[in-house]
Amino acid sequence: MDLFENAFQGKRVLVTGDTGFKGSWMCIWLKNLGAEVFGYALPPKTDKDNFVTTNLAKKMVHQDGDIRDLESMKAFFQKVKPEIVFHMAAQPLVLHSYQNPVETFSTNVMGTVHLFECVRETPSVRVVINVTSDKCYDNKEWVWGYRENDPMGGKDPYSASKGCAELVFSSYWHSFFQKPGSPAMASGRAGNVIGGGDWAENRIIPDVFRAVESNTTLLVRNPRATRPWQFVLEPVYGYMKLAEKLLANPQKYSGGWNFGPLDNNNYSVADLLNQVKIKVKLQTSYQEGSDNPHEAHLLKLDISKAVSILKWQPLLNFQKTVDFTINGYMAEIQGNKNLFEARVAQIEAYASHCNKDTTV
Ligand SMILES: NC(=O)c1ccc[n+]([C@@H]2O[C@H](COP(=O)([O-])OP(=O)(O)OC[C@H]3O[C@@H](n4cnc5c(N)ncnc54)[C@H](O)[C@@H]3O)[C@@H](O)[C@H]2O)c1
C-alpha cells in the first residue's frame, strides 16, 4: 500500500543517517516504494543495528562519511545527484550531549550547515526535509503543546543544538532558496520514538529488550515519568508525506512541522512496562530517584497544523504502538533470518491502518 501517491517510485532519494534507527526504517520503506536509495552516515555502531540486521548495505548505495566533513559530503551529493534529501544524521542523545557538547554542536549545527551547502551546489535537488526534534523549542515545562511558530531554545546541549539546527534551516531557506526553481524545504520536529532495531544506550525500550534477551532484571529509576510514546514509523510517515506534498506544492508546505502523538498517548514508564509484560516475560525492579542531569519532563507538540493541512495523523494507539514494538524486537531476539522482510511486513501492516479509525 502506497501512502504517498507514487511520489517516490523511481526517485533518487538520499538519506543522511541511514545507518541509524529512523534512517534505516525510512530506507526500507523507500526501497519498498521503488525509490533508488542512497545513504551517507557514520558506520553502524554495533552488529545489532537495524541497518546491519536487515542487510541494508546490499540493498541500497551507502557511503560511510562524516557530515562534519564538507568536501566528502559534497562529493557524494555530486556523485549521486539526489532529487529528494532527508537529513537525519545527528548526535541524538541528551545524556551523551552533556559529556560531548563539542561533538554534539559540531554534528548537529555545522553538519546541518554543510547539508545545505551541498544542496546549494547540487542542482538535481528538488526537496529537502531537515529532521530536528521536539526539543528544539524553548521549553517552558507547561502543559500546552508547542506550535511551529513558537520560539526556539534548549537548555541542555542536545536541545540547544536542535534549536540551532532549526535556525540554520530557516536562515538558508530565507537567504538562498527563495528564487523560483529553488528546492522546496521543510523541517520536521518529532519526539521520542520506539520500535524494533533500536539498541541505543540509555533509552528505556532498548534497555527493556536487553533485559528480556539476557533474562536479567531491569532497574527502573523513573517509573512515573510520562512520555509521548510513538512508533518509529509515525514521524517517518510524516517526513515522507511532507516530501510528497512539497514535490507538488513547494509554497504551501515549506517551513516547520510537528509530528507528535495524539494527546491521549502520554503514558508513564510504568504503564509502558505493564503493557510489555502482557506479551513478554520481563522482570523489573523499581528504584526511584535519579542523579541524571537535567532533561525536559513536560514537553508536548501541538500537531494541529500537520493534521489539518498535511492530512497526516498518528495511526496507532498506545496498545498497538507497544505491540508493533514488541513484534519488531522479538523477530530479532527469536532469530528471524530475514529481518528486512519482517520490517517490510510491519511497514505494510502499519500503512494498512491509514484508513482505519484506530488511533482513538
Ligand atoms: N530516536 C528518537 O527518539 C528521536 C527523537 C527526536 C528526534 N530524533 C532525531 O531523528 C534523527 C535520527 O535519530 P535516530 O534515533 O535515528 O538516531 P541514531 O543514533 O539511531 O542515528 C543517527 C544517525 O546519524 C549518523 N551520524 C551521527 N553523527 C554523524 C556524523 N558526524 N556524520 C555522519 N553521520 C552521523 C549515525 O551514523 C546514524 O546513522 C536525529 O536527527 C535525531 O536527533 C530522534
PDBQT file of the ligand as one rigid body, heavy atoms in Angstrom, charges set to zero:
ROOT
HETATM    1  N1  LIG A 401      15.005   8.456  18.152  1.00  0.00    +0.000 N 
HETATM    2  C1  LIG A 401      14.307   9.413  18.728  1.00  0.00    +0.000 C 
HETATM    3  O1  LIG A 401      13.550   9.149  19.673  1.00  0.00    +0.000 OA
HETATM    4  C2  LIG A 401      14.372  10.841  18.210  1.00  0.00    +0.000 A 
HETATM    5  C3  LIG A 401      13.552  11.821  18.810  1.00  0.00    +0.000 A 
HETATM    6  C4  LIG A 401      13.576  13.126  18.300  1.00  0.00    +0.000 A 
HETATM    7  C5  LIG A 401      14.409  13.436  17.245  1.00  0.00    +0.000 A 
HETATM    8  N2  LIG A 401      15.216  12.475  16.701  1.00  0.00    +0.000 N 
HETATM    9  C6  LIG A 401      16.072  12.884  15.584  1.00  0.00    +0.000 C 
HETATM   10  O2  LIG A 401      15.893  11.987  14.495  1.00  0.00    +0.000 OA
HETATM   11  C7  LIG A 401      17.133  11.827  13.804  1.00  0.00    +0.000 C 
HETATM   12  C8  LIG A 401      17.505  10.369  13.737  1.00  0.00    +0.000 C 
HETATM   13  O3  LIG A 401      17.647   9.859  15.060  1.00  0.00    +0.000 OA
HETATM   14  P1  LIG A 401      17.876   8.316  15.386  1.00  0.00    +0.000 P 
HETATM   15  O4  LIG A 401      17.122   7.983  16.598  1.00  0.00    +0.000 OA
HETATM   16  O5  LIG A 401      17.670   7.521  14.165  1.00  0.00    +0.000 OA
HETATM   17  O6  LIG A 401      19.418   8.340  15.799  1.00  0.00    +0.000 OA
HETATM   18  P2  LIG A 401      20.538   7.212  15.619  1.00  0.00    +0.000 P 
HETATM   19  O7  LIG A 401      21.613   7.493  16.611  1.00  0.00    +0.000 OA
HETATM   20  O8  LIG A 401      19.950   5.861  15.597  1.00  0.00    +0.000 OA
HETATM   21  O9  LIG A 401      21.104   7.542  14.178  1.00  0.00    +0.000 OA
HETATM   22  C9  LIG A 401      21.893   8.681  13.932  1.00  0.00    +0.000 C 
HETATM   23  C10 LIG A 401      22.485   8.578  12.553  1.00  0.00    +0.000 C 
HETATM   24  O10 LIG A 401      23.310   9.744  12.350  1.00  0.00    +0.000 OA
HETATM   25  C11 LIG A 401      24.590   9.304  11.936  1.00  0.00    +0.000 C 
HETATM   26  N3  LIG A 401      25.601  10.251  12.394  1.00  0.00    +0.000 N 
HETATM   27  C12 LIG A 401      25.850  10.683  13.654  1.00  0.00    +0.000 A 
HETATM   28  N4  LIG A 401      26.895  11.546  13.637  1.00  0.00    +0.000 NA
HETATM   29  C13 LIG A 401      27.297  11.653  12.336  1.00  0.00    +0.000 A 
HETATM   30  C14 LIG A 401      28.305  12.385  11.667  1.00  0.00    +0.000 A 
HETATM   31  N5  LIG A 401      29.135  13.185  12.319  1.00  0.00    +0.000 N 
HETATM   32  N6  LIG A 401      28.427  12.228  10.320  1.00  0.00    +0.000 NA
HETATM   33  C15 LIG A 401      27.605  11.401   9.637  1.00  0.00    +0.000 A 
HETATM   34  N7  LIG A 401      26.635  10.698  10.216  1.00  0.00    +0.000 NA
HETATM   35  C16 LIG A 401      26.476  10.821  11.546  1.00  0.00    +0.000 A 
HETATM   36  C17 LIG A 401      24.788   7.936  12.566  1.00  0.00    +0.000 C 
HETATM   37  O11 LIG A 401      25.808   7.223  11.879  1.00  0.00    +0.000 OA
HETATM   38  C18 LIG A 401      23.401   7.356  12.354  1.00  0.00    +0.000 C 
HETATM   39  O12 LIG A 401      23.277   6.910  11.034  1.00  0.00    +0.000 OA
HETATM   40  C19 LIG A 401      18.143  12.698  14.550  1.00  0.00    +0.000 C 
HETATM   41  O13 LIG A 401      18.204  13.962  13.943  1.00  0.00    +0.000 OA
HETATM   42  C20 LIG A 401      17.550  12.811  15.933  1.00  0.00    +0.000 C 
HETATM   43  O14 LIG A 401      18.006  13.946  16.627  1.00  0.00    +0.000 OA
HETATM   44  C21 LIG A 401      15.219  11.186  17.161  1.00  0.00    +0.000 A 
ENDROOT
TORSDOF 0
